[in-house]
Amino acid sequence: MKIEQINSNLPTLETERLILRKITLGDVDDLYEYCSNEEVSKYVTWDKHKWPSDTKKFVNFVLQQYENKKVAPWGIEYKETGKLLGTIDFVWWRPEHNSAEIGYCLAKDYWGRGITSEAAKELIKFGFEKMDLIRIQARCFTENIGSQRVMEKAGMSFEGINRKAMFIKGKHRDLKIYSILKEEF
């Protein structure tokens, strides 16, 4: 599958408890609820949303990404409630190297329930089966224990620490890197 095919018509994916789908303007309230939480924004590259207009701006950006056939996130919808709990995506994809990196974010009230691991496993499966990937990686700040657990539960192996790999929120951050290879899936 080509990058434009996936990005132009992001497929809906389903797991036991989740629907991974395109984000819509109807998701602004659910997104704002967790994007405005200081604990959630602590471990990501973006600042917490101060106003619903910040979230609407993000959603409009995502809709433009879909329209322009560029990398954009799936929303993580909880089947039981229909609520959007987070996002997950391939933050970059290098088809010429058959590799990609996933990233994710989840509402704090749902941390520790295996939701992100479930979504990550489905995205990894999609990457290996539909995108011809042979390597999928993920990174997190060294202090983000929850994200490390997600990667481990998704079958990824710890590779090491990229020291001062990103300048985020005014300081250089060390990142732990995990990966999974197609033959390990």
Backbone torsions as a table, in degrees:
resi	resn	phi	psi	omega
1	MET	NA	138.0	-178.5
2	LYS	-88.0	155.7	-177.0
3	ILE	-56.6	-40.6	-178.9
4	GLU	-67.1	-35.2	-179.8
5	GLN	-63.6	-44.8	-179.0
6	ILE	-71.1	-47.0	-175.8
7	ASN	-70.4	-27.6	-179.1
8	SER	-80.0	-26.3	-178.8
9	ASN	-140.8	67.8	-176.6
10	LEU	-51.5	117.1	-176.6
11	PRO	-73.2	150.3	173.7
12	THR	-80.9	131.3	178.5
13	LEU	-116.5	150.4	-176.6
14	GLU	-135.3	140.7	174.9
15	THR	-124.1	-173.9	-179.2
16	GLU	-56.9	-43.9	-175.8
17	ARG	-111.2	-8.5	-168.4
18	LEU	-128.2	154.6	167.3
19	ILE	-121.5	122.3	175.2
20	LEU	-98.7	117.5	-171.9
21	ARG	-145.7	171.5	175.9
22	LYS	-62.8	146.6	174.7
23	ILE	-81.8	145.0	178.5
24	THR	-128.0	169.7	175.6
25	LEU	-62.0	-24.2	177.0
26	GLY	-67.7	-9.5	-178.9
27	ASP	-93.8	-1.5	-174.3
28	VAL	-55.1	-45.9	-177.5
29	ASP	-63.1	-45.9	179.2
30	ASP	-63.4	-42.9	178.8
31	LEU	-63.4	-45.4	-178.7
32	TYR	-61.1	-37.4	-178.8
33	GLU	-55.1	-41.5	179.8
34	TYR	-98.4	-26.8	179.0
35	CYS	-70.5	-17.9	178.9
36	SER	-92.2	2.3	-179.8
37	ASN	-88.0	124.0	-178.5
38	GLU	-58.9	-37.3	179.7
39	GLU	-65.5	-38.5	-179.7
40	VAL	-68.0	-45.2	-175.8
41	SER	-75.7	-9.3	-179.0
42	LYS	-60.6	-34.3	-172.5
43	TYR	-109.2	15.8	179.9
44	VAL	-121.8	172.2	-176.2
45	THR	-80.5	-17.1	-177.2
46	TRP	-99.8	157.0	177.3
47	ASP	-81.1	155.8	179.2
48	LYS	-60.3	148.8	178.6
49	HIS	-78.6	125.1	-178.6
50	LYS	-87.8	-27.6	-175.9
51	TRP	-137.3	152.4	174.6
52	PRO	-55.5	-27.5	178.8
53	SER	-65.3	-29.6	174.9
54	ASP	-62.8	-42.1	-179.4
55	THR	-69.9	-40.9	179.0
56	LYS	-62.6	-38.9	177.0
57	LYS	-61.3	-42.7	177.5
58	PHE	-62.4	-46.6	-179.5
59	VAL	-61.8	-41.9	177.5
60	ASN	-62.5	-38.0	175.6
61	PHE	-61.2	-46.9	179.9
62	VAL	-60.6	-43.7	179.6
63	LEU	-61.8	-37.8	175.8
64	GLN	-64.8	-40.1	178.2
65	GLN	-61.2	-44.7	177.2
66	TYR	-58.4	-48.1	-177.1
67	GLU	-62.7	-37.5	-178.4
68	ASN	-89.2	9.2	176.9
69	LYS	59.7	39.8	179.4
70	LYS	-112.9	164.4	-178.7
71	VAL	-56.2	129.9	-179.8
72	ALA	-151.8	157.4	-174.5
73	PRO	-80.0	156.0	164.3
74	TRP	-87.6	144.2	168.9
75	GLY	-83.7	143.9	176.9
76	ILE	-100.4	105.5	-179.4
77	GLU	-100.5	133.6	177.9
78	TYR	-86.5	115.3	-175.3
79	LYS	-55.2	-41.6	-174.7
80	GLU	-57.9	-35.0	-175.4
81	THR	-118.0	-15.9	-175.1
82	GLY	76.8	7.2	-177.1
83	LYS	-84.4	141.2	174.0
84	LEU	-83.4	119.5	-174.2
85	LEU	-102.7	-16.3	-175.5
86	GLY	177.9	-167.7	178.7
87	THR	-136.7	156.7	175.0
88	ILE	-150.8	143.5	179.9
89	ASP	-163.5	172.9	168.8
90	PHE	-89.8	105.6	-176.2
91	VAL	-69.2	-25.9	168.1
92	TRP	-152.1	156.5	-179.1
93	TRP	-144.5	124.9	178.0
94	ARG	-114.3	86.6	-178.2
95	PRO	-56.1	-33.8	-178.2
96	GLU	-67.1	-18.8	178.3
97	HIS	-111.7	-1.2	-178.1
98	ASN	55.8	40.3	-179.4
99	SER	-137.3	156.5	-179.2
100	ALA	-155.6	166.0	176.1
101	GLU	-125.8	136.1	176.0
102	ILE	-100.8	153.8	174.6
103	GLY	-141.8	156.7	-175.4
104	TYR	-156.8	163.0	178.1
105	CYS	-153.4	141.2	-177.1
106	LEU	-139.7	146.0	176.4
107	ALA	-57.7	136.1	-175.1
108	LYS	-57.2	-37.5	-178.7
109	ASP	-61.3	-15.3	-177.2
110	TYR	-111.3	5.9	176.8
111	TRP	-62.9	147.6	174.4
112	GLY	80.0	10.3	-179.0
113	ARG	-108.3	5.2	179.5
114	GLY	79.4	9.1	-176.8
115	ILE	-68.3	-47.4	-178.6
116	THR	-67.1	-38.2	177.0
117	SER	-61.5	-41.9	178.5
118	GLU	-61.5	-44.6	179.2
119	ALA	-66.5	-41.7	-179.1
120	ALA	-63.9	-41.8	178.0
121	LYS	-59.8	-40.7	-179.9
122	GLU	-67.5	-39.7	178.6
123	LEU	-68.4	-38.4	176.2
124	ILE	-62.1	-45.5	177.5
125	LYS	-57.8	-46.3	178.8
126	PHE	-60.4	-43.7	-179.6
127	GLY	-60.9	-43.8	-179.6
128	PHE	-74.5	-38.1	-175.2
129	GLU	-84.8	-32.6	-173.1
130	LYS	-113.9	-21.5	-174.3
131	MET	-107.8	2.0	178.7
132	ASP	60.4	34.0	179.2
133	LEU	-81.1	149.2	172.4
134	ILE	-116.1	-14.3	179.4
135	ARG	-143.1	132.8	173.7
136	ILE	-129.3	131.7	-179.7
137	GLN	-125.3	167.5	173.5
138	ALA	-149.8	152.4	179.5
139	ARG	-132.5	154.5	175.3
140	CYS	-151.2	160.0	173.7
141	PHE	-59.2	144.7	-175.4
142	THR	-58.8	-29.2	-178.3
143	GLU	-85.8	-2.2	-177.3
144	ASN	-87.8	80.9	-177.0
145	ILE	-61.8	-39.3	-179.4
146	GLY	-60.0	-43.4	179.2
147	SER	-67.5	-37.1	176.6
148	GLN	-60.3	-41.3	179.1
149	ARG	-65.2	-39.3	177.6
150	VAL	-57.4	-48.7	-177.9
151	MET	-62.8	-41.3	179.2
152	GLU	-65.3	-44.6	179.5
153	LYS	-65.3	-26.5	178.8
154	ALA	-82.1	0.9	176.3
155	GLY	92.9	9.7	-179.3
156	MET	-83.6	152.6	178.9
157	SER	-109.6	141.2	177.7
158	PHE	-69.7	129.8	179.7
159	GLU	-105.4	-31.9	-178.4
160	GLY	155.6	-169.3	-179.1
161	ILE	-117.9	127.1	171.3
162	ASN	-89.5	109.2	-175.2
163	ARG	-76.4	132.5	178.8
164	LYS	45.6	46.1	-173.7
165	ALA	-79.3	-22.4	-178.9
166	MET	-137.7	141.9	172.5
167	PHE	-99.6	104.5	-174.2
168	ILE	-128.5	131.0	174.8
169	LYS	52.1	43.8	172.6
170	GLY	86.6	3.8	177.8
171	LYS	-149.8	157.0	176.6
172	HIS	-77.6	135.5	-175.2
173	ARG	-117.9	139.5	171.2
174	ASP	-83.2	141.4	-178.9
175	LEU	-124.2	133.6	171.2
176	LYS	-85.1	140.2	179.9
177	ILE	-120.8	134.0	177.8
178	TYR	-125.6	155.9	176.4
179	SER	-152.0	164.2	172.5
180	ILE	-139.0	139.5	177.7
181	LEU	-102.9	153.4	-177.2
182	LYS	-53.0	-42.4	-178.0
183	GLU	-69.6	-13.0	178.1
184	GLU	-92.9	-10.7	-174.4
185	PHE	-77.6	NA	NA
